[in-house]
Amino acid sequence: MIDKTAYCLKNGILYIDGKAVFGIGSHYYPSYHPKKVPVPENGDRYGEMKRDFADMKAAHVNIVRTAAVGTFSETDGDITGSFPLGEAIAEELDKIGVALTVRLNGYDNGINEYPDEKMLDENDKPLKNCWSQFITNSVCHEGAKNDNARVTKACAEFFGRFKNVVGFQIFNEPAFPCEGFYDYNPSTIEEYKKARAEKGEQNAEPPRRRPFYNEDPEPWIRWRLFNSEKFNGYLNFLGEQAKSKKADAETFTCMTCCPVQIGSSMRGADFFRVAEKMDIVGMTLYLDCKGAFYYEHSRVMDYAESAAAVFGKHFWLIEYNAKTDMSARDFEVETYAAIGSGAKGIMYYQWRGDYVFGDSPEPDGFGMVYNDRTPTAKYSSALKMHDLLYRSSDKIVCKERVRQGIGILHSEHANAYYDAICNGENKNAWNGKEANVFSVMSVYRKFKREFVSLLAVRASELKNLPFKLGALIVPEENGLSDEEKSELALFEKCGGKVFYYDEYLDSFKPSCFCGRWTDAYEIAEKYGEKIASVADKKVDLKFLSDENEYAISVIDFAEDEREISHLEIKFHAAVKGENCLFMSGEKVEYLPIDRGENVTVTIPKLKNGGILFIEKR
């Protein structure tokens, strides 16, 4: 038994007994859905839990996510919660030296139910409840907001008693629903009118449809940006309530990829807005990480990391793919990609599959092991990757993603602009036609093929960035606000260079256009910090570093599994030493540095990926 273990999260890095460690995490909790549990109702819940935790500890799991599922009561305005299973989870994990984070929000708390609290669509119809829709009340409804604040504090106060609780999650995958126009609750409309009155517009009514052809898109843009501001402000507000009960517990949520995907302006959630207030940028990611989808998978992680980094913070994969039918190859490739993107922790969803009831929402669909403890096809590879993370933890966790000198503009205004002019009456956020998002995808892919990871940044952060940018890429010029245009002009006045992408010419135009277009290769060569490259077009390199050493994730994202012989990595940055270290789930070996015509390192055999450590000069 471990009884003196110290735990903490500090600036997104997990410390156990004073040592910084990479977060190797898993999920173990009942959702608010009564049929989402690992054992049947008459099963030995606590005995099974202890067996699961022993297996998790043996697999080097050092942090777990659970949930504040229980009952609440109110006496004289004070709310208390009872969480017998959560209490047992916290105590048992502390016994074996494992840290814990707790999801605080998104449950039927039974405190109050206001008849007018639901989000409403453009026809004033209430949002239909769905078990996976975690926020149903209007975020502007004062009664619901106050109750959620009180419940959040009650949950945080209860779990804050346990010394291994290091973080609080604020909701799960928060976003507006994927169908319909929201939120037209009277509370939201009242808040909108107040906000517009402060700008000199009296009695402003929110639009109930997107603009017709040749109509001004700005009213729609203002309405969507207002909803985003309120939605993310609500999350940040609840994060502050949680920290009021345990100041040293770090806050995060579990964002889906809304800010940089189709439907972003409608779904509301934004990495950058929560990064302003929360301690960690947390995200969910289940996108495929091979073939053509690799770049999308990589992009959303890089955006999350960027949003955190511009505020001096870090990001975590709070919920990462561990489906029971996931292949061993996919698990390895996705882990290498996450490491290289700068994540400080990975929490795979989940350890053990859910028990199969007749109407289970996710029957035995997610887990390192099946519900009956049978290992999944990826299990042995997962253990090897966990071991790799455990052995290389001190060489990875304190390194930062290399800033390669080129940024890409993140513009909520542009997202809303193209949603306004492209999507008409379409009410499904997943199948829209947002030109800005498509251009972001194209720009990111072009520079990634030059082995340059772009730093995503809002125009408002350009003047106070902690990193030097030589160039900034604007995916779409037409959708920018006047404020963004002014910030870009100031960036150029201070020595930066702005390039606008043109999807029709598939090229980049300098802001001071003199008749010559350019491409990603030229911009990368002139303004980027290129570390290394590889000739194989289905292999990517992602770069971390500290003052002494690079850590390079080597990722084979080919559609089909293969073994690459004699993969040559060419270095553009100055490196030193006679040898470098290569680590993978399969092996650890020292490789010679060839200082011939080009400085190169050759990996004799590469299967799925690995991490290359090489000294900087």
N, C-alpha and C positions, 0 to 999 in steps of 0.2 A: 504493500500500500504506500502511495505517495501522499504525504500529509503536509508538506511544506512547499509545494510547488507555487511559484509566483507566475501570474499571467498578466499580459497587457497588450493592447493594440496601441501603438504610438505612430501617428502619421501614416496609418495604413499598413504598418509592418507589425507582425506578430512577434512578441517576445515571450519566451517561456524560460523561467529561471534566469532572466537577464540576458538571454541569448536570442539574437534576431534569427528567426527561422522562416522559411517559406511555408505559407499556409497550405497544408495538405488536408483538404476538408471533405466532409460528406454531410448528408442530410439524414436526420432521424427524427421524425415527428409525425403526429396526426395532423392532417389539415382540418379546417373547420367542416369539411365534408365528412359525415359520419362513416362513410364506407371507404375512406382512404386511410387504411391502417395496415400495419405489417402482419398482424395476427387476428384470428377471428375473435369475436366478442367473448367467447368462453375460453380463450387461450390463456396461457401463463404469460401475461404481458411483461411482467417484471423479470421473470426468469429468462425469457427470450431476449429481452433487452440486454441483460448482462452478458449473454453469450455473444450477441452482436457487437457489443462494445469491446469485448476481448478480441474478436476477430479484427475489428477496426484498428485497435491499438497495435496489433501484430503487423498490420499493413501500413504502419507509420502515419495513420491519421492523427493529426494534432489539433484539429478544430472541427466542431460540429455545429450545424444549424438546427434549432428546434423552434417550436412555436408556442405562444402563450394561449393555448387552448384550455379553457376551463369555464368556471362560472363566476359571475360578478354579482355583487349586492351593493345597495346604496343605503346608507344610514346618515340622516341629517346632512345630506349633501356630499358625504365622503364615500368614495367608491373603493371597495376592496375586491381583490380577486383571489380565487382558489385554483391552484394548478397542481394537483397531486402528481400527475405523470411528469409534467415539466420539472417539478421539484426533484423527483426521483432521477430524472435524466441528468440534471445538474450535479447532484450528489455523486452519482455513479461515475460520471466522467471525471469529476475532480479526484476521485479515488485513484484513477489510473493516469492522471496528469494530462488530461485533454481539455482544451479551452472550448468555450461555448458562446454562440451568438443566438439571439432570440428574436424571432419575428413577432412584433407587438400588435399589429393592426390587421383588420380585415375580417373580423369575426362578428357574429351576431351577439352583441354584448348584453342585450336584454335590459338596458338601462331606460332608454326612451325610444319611441318610434313616432316621429312627427309625421302627420299626414301630408305635409307639404315639403318633405326633405328630399325626395327623389329627383335625380336629373331628369329633365324633360327634353324631348326632341323638338324639331322646328314646328311640329303640329301640336305642341303642348301635351304629348303623350308620354307617360312615364317609361323609363328604361326597364326593359324586361330583365328580371333577375336571372343570372346564370352562375353556376357554382364557381366558375373561373373568373368572374367579373368581381374584382376585389374592392372597388370603390363604386358604390351605387348612389350615395347621397350627393347632393350639390355641395361643392366645396365652399360655396359662399353662404350656405345656410348656417346661421349663427348657432342655433340650437344643436344641430348635428355636429358642427365643428367643435363646440364646447364639450359635448359629450365624448367625442373622440379624443379630445385633449385630456379629459379627466381619466378615461379608460387607459390611454397611453401611459400616463403618469402612474396609474395604479399597477399596470403590468411592469413598468420599469422599476418601480419601488420594490415589487415582489422579487423579481429576478436579480435586481441589483444587490441583493443580500449575498449572492453566491460569488466567491472570489474568482471563479473561473469564467464568469460571464464578462466578456470583453467588448461586446458590440451589440447594438440594437438595430434591427431591420425595421424600416418604416414602410409598411405595406409590401405586397408582393406584386411585381410586374404591373405597377400602376399606369393606367392610361385611360383615356376616354374609350368608349366602346367602338368597335370596328365598323358598325353600321349606324347610319343616321347622323344628323347634325345636332350637336350638343354644345352647351347646356343652356336651355331657355327657362330654367327655374326662375320664378320672380325675384328671388334673392340675387341671382347672378345678373339679371337684367338691371336691377336697381344699382348694383355695384358698377356695372358698365356705364350706366347713365352718369353716375357720380364721377367716374374716371374721365369721361368725355367732357363733362361740365368743367372740370379742372383745366381742360385744354381749350375751353371757350366754346364748346359745342353743346348747346342746351337741348334737353329732351331727346337725346339720340336714341334711336331704336336699333337694336341689332338686326342685321339682315337675316332673313329666313331662307335665303337661297343664294347660290353663287351668282355673280353678275352675268347678264346676257352679253352677247357680242357688242363691243363698243361702249359698254357701261364701265364706269370707274370701278376698278377692283379694290380701291383703298378701304371702303367700308368693310368689305369682307376680310381683308388683311388685318385691319384693326381689331375686328371681332375675334379672329382666331388667335392673334397674339395676346389679346386680353385673357382669353381662356387659358392659354399656356402659362401666362404669368400667374394667374390665380391657382391653377392646378399644381404647379411646381412650388408655389408659395405655401400651399396647404401642406405638402410633403415636408418642406423645410420647417414650417411651424411645428408640426408634430415631432420632428426630430429634436427641436429645442425643448419640447415638453419632456421627452425621454431623458435628455441630458440633465435636466433640472433635478432628476432623482439619482443619477449616477454620472457625474461629470466626466469621469475618466473612461466611460464606455463610449466607443466611437460609433457614429451613426452612418447608415447607408440605406439605400433601397435596392431593389433588384429590377433595374430597368430592362425592358425589352429594347429592341433596336430602333425604336420609333424615331429618334432625332435624325437619322440618316437613311431612312428607308421610305418607300412609297407610303403615303398616308401620314407622314410625320406631322404635318400641320394640323391634321384632324385628331391624331391620337394624343397630342398635347405634351407628353413627357419629354424632357430634354436633359441630356447629360450635363450641359453647361450650367443650366439654372440650378440644378441640385448641387453641383460642385461648388457653387458660391457659398453654401451654408453647411452641407453635410461633410463629414470627415473623410469619407471614402466614396468613390463612384463605383457602385455595384451594378452588375448587369447579368441578364440571362442570355444564353447563347446556345441555340440548337441548329444553326445553319450548317449545311454540309461544308466540309473543309477540304474538298478535293476537286480536281477538274476545274471547270469554269467557275464554280461556286467559291473556290478558295479565296479569290480576291474580295468577295463580299464578306466572308467570314473574317478575314484579316482586317478589312476596313472598319467594321463596327468596333472591333477591339481597339484599333488605333485611335478612333474617335473618342472612345471612353477614356483611354489613357491620356489623350491630349487634353480633354476637358478637365481631368484631375490635375494634370501637370501645370497648366497655366495658373492654377491657384496653389501650386506647391504641394499637391496631394497625390494620392495613388489610387489605382483601380483594382478591383477584385472581380473574378468570375464567381459571383454568388451562386449561380445555378448553371452548371456546365453539363453538357451531354454525357449521360451514362445509361442510355436506353439498354434494356436487357438484350435486344437484338443487335446491338452495336458490334462491329467487327473489331478485332484486336488492332488491325492496321489503323482504322479510323481513330480509335482511342489514342494511339501513340502520336499520330500526325497532329491531332487537335491539341494534345498536351504540349508538343514542341512549339506549335504556333502560339499558344497562350504564354509560354515562358518568354518567347522572343518579343511579344508585344508589351512586356513590362508588367504583367500581372504580379501582384505580391501574394496572391493566394488563389487557389482553385478549389471550389466546393462542388464536387460531382453529385449530380442528382440521380439516384440516391444510393444508400448502401444496400438495402434489401427491398425487393419488389413488394407491392401492396398485395394483401390477401385478395383472392378472387371471389368477390361476392357476385350475385346475379346482376347487379347494376353498378358495379364498381366503375368510377370514371376513368381510371388508369390501371386496369387489372394486370398486375405483374409486368408492367410496361417499362419501368425504370428501376435500375439497380445494378450494383456490382455482382450481386447474386440474386437468383430467383427467390420467390417467396419461401420455397422449401429448402433454402440454403444451397441448392445446386449451383455451382459456379457457372457464370455466363461464359460465352466464347472469348470475351475480352479479359476475363478475370486474371489469368496468369500474366498477361501483358500489363494489366493495370498494376499488379503488385510490383512488377519490374520498374514501371514508370514511377510509382510511389517511392521505391527504393532509390531510383536515380535522383528524384527531388530531395529525398532525405540526405543522400550522400553529398550532393552538390549545393545544398541549401545556402551555406555561408558564401559560396562563390556566385550565387545568383541574386539573393534577396536584397542585397545592398547596392546592386548595380542599377543604373537607370537606362532607360531607352535613349539611344544616341539621337541627338537633335541634328538633323542633317541639313539645316539651313534653308529649307523651303517649306512654306506653309500652304494650306488650302483654306479658303474662307468658308466658315460655317455661318449661314444666314437664315435665320427663322423667317425673316421678311421675304426673302426669295422663295423659300418653300411655300409660304402662304400665297404669294403672288402667282406662282405657277399652278397651285391648287385652284386658285380663283379662275384663271383663264383657261385651264385645260380640262377640268373635270365636270363642268356643267351640272346636271342633276344627279350624277353618280353619288351614291351614298355609302358605298363600300370602300373603306379606307385602304384595303389590301390590293385593289386593282385599279388604282388611279394612274394618271399620266403626268406626273410632276416632272417637267423638263429639268429642273434644277437638280433633283435627285439622280436622274439618269446621267447628267453631266458630271456630277460628283463621282459616280461610279466609274465613268470613262477616264476622268482625270487621274483618280487614284490608281487605277489599273496601269495606266501608261507609266507613271513614275515608279510604281512597284516593280515593273519589269526592268527598270533601270537600277533596281535595288536601293531606291530612296523611299523611305517611309515619310509621308507628309505629316506635318504637325497641323491638326485642325485648330482653328482659332477664330473667334468672333472679332469683328472689326473694332469693337469697343476695347478689346484687350491689347491691341497692337502697340499702343504707346507705352504700356507697362509690362510687356512680356519679360519673363526672366531668362529668355533665350534669344539669341541673335538670329534673325531671319534676313537672308539676303534677297529673297523673292517670295511673292505671294501669288497663288493661282486663284483666280475668280472663276468658278464654274459657269455662271450665267451673269452677264452684265445687266440685263434689263430689269431684273427683279430687285435690285438694291434700293434701300431707302436713302433719303438725302443724308441722314446721319452717317450711314455706312460709307457713302461716297466721300464725305468730308474726312472720315478717318483714313480711308485709303489714300487720299491726297496728302494728308499729314505724314503717313507712312513713307510715301515717296519723297516728300520734302526732307525727311530725315535720313534718306539714303537707300531706302528699300526700292525694289522693282516690282511692279504689278503686271501680271499677264492675264488676259481674258481668253477663256477657251471658246472656240467656235466649233460646234458639233458638225456643221455642214462641211467645213474645210478640214475638220479633224486636226486643227492646229491651234497655236497660241499667238495672240496679238499683244504686243507691248502696249502699255497705256499711251505712250507717246509714239503713235504709229507712224512709221516712215515708209510703208509699203512692203515691209518684209515680215512675213510670218515665221514662226520658229516651232520647234518640237520639244518633246520632253527630254530627249537626249541632250540637246544643246543647253537647255535650262539647267539640267542636272549637272552637266560638265562645268558650267560657268558659276553656278550659285550653290550647288550642293556639295556636301561632304560625303564622298563615296568611300566606303570602307573596304568593300570586297565585292566580287561578282563571280558568277559561275555560268558556263556556257549552256548547260542543260536548262531548257525553257520551262520545265516542270519542277524545278527546284528553286526554292526561295531562301533568302537569307534575311534574318532579322537581328538587329544589333543592340546589345546592352553593353554598358561600360562603367568602370569607375576610373580613378586617376591612373591606375596601373595596368588594367587588363580589359580586353574585349571578351564578352561572352556572345557567341554567334549561334543562334538557332538555325540549323540546317533542316529544311522541311521539304520532303518529297511529296508534292501534292498531285502527282499523276493519278488518273482515274483508277487505274488498276495497280495492284501490288507488284513490285518488281524489286530486283537487287541491282544497284548501280555499282559498276566496277571502276575504280580509279577516277573518282570524282575530283576534279581539280578546281580549287578555289583560288582565284587570283586576287591579290591584295593591292589596293590603291593607297591605303593609309600606311604610314610607317609603323612597322612592328619590329620587335627584337627577339633575341633568343635563338637557340638552335632547334628547339622542339616546341610543340604545343600539345595541349591535352585535348583528347576527344572522348566524350562520354555519351553513351546511349543506354537504352534499357538492356542491350545485349552485351556490351563490353566497355572497357576503359583501356585506352591505349595512348601512347605518346607518338606523335607523328613528326617527322623532320620538316623543317622549313627550308624550302629550296630558294636560294637567292641567286638564281640564274638571271636570264634576261628580264623576267618578271618574278616578283616574290610570290610564291605559290605554296599551298599545302594540298597534298593529295590524300583523300580518304580512300583506303583500299577497297572497302565495301561499305555501301550505305543502303540500309533497309529502313524505310519510313522516315528516318531523321536522326538527329543527335545534336549535341552542343559542343562547340569548339571554343576552347579557352586559349587566348594568345596574348602575350605581353605587348603593351604599347611602348613605342619609343618616345 
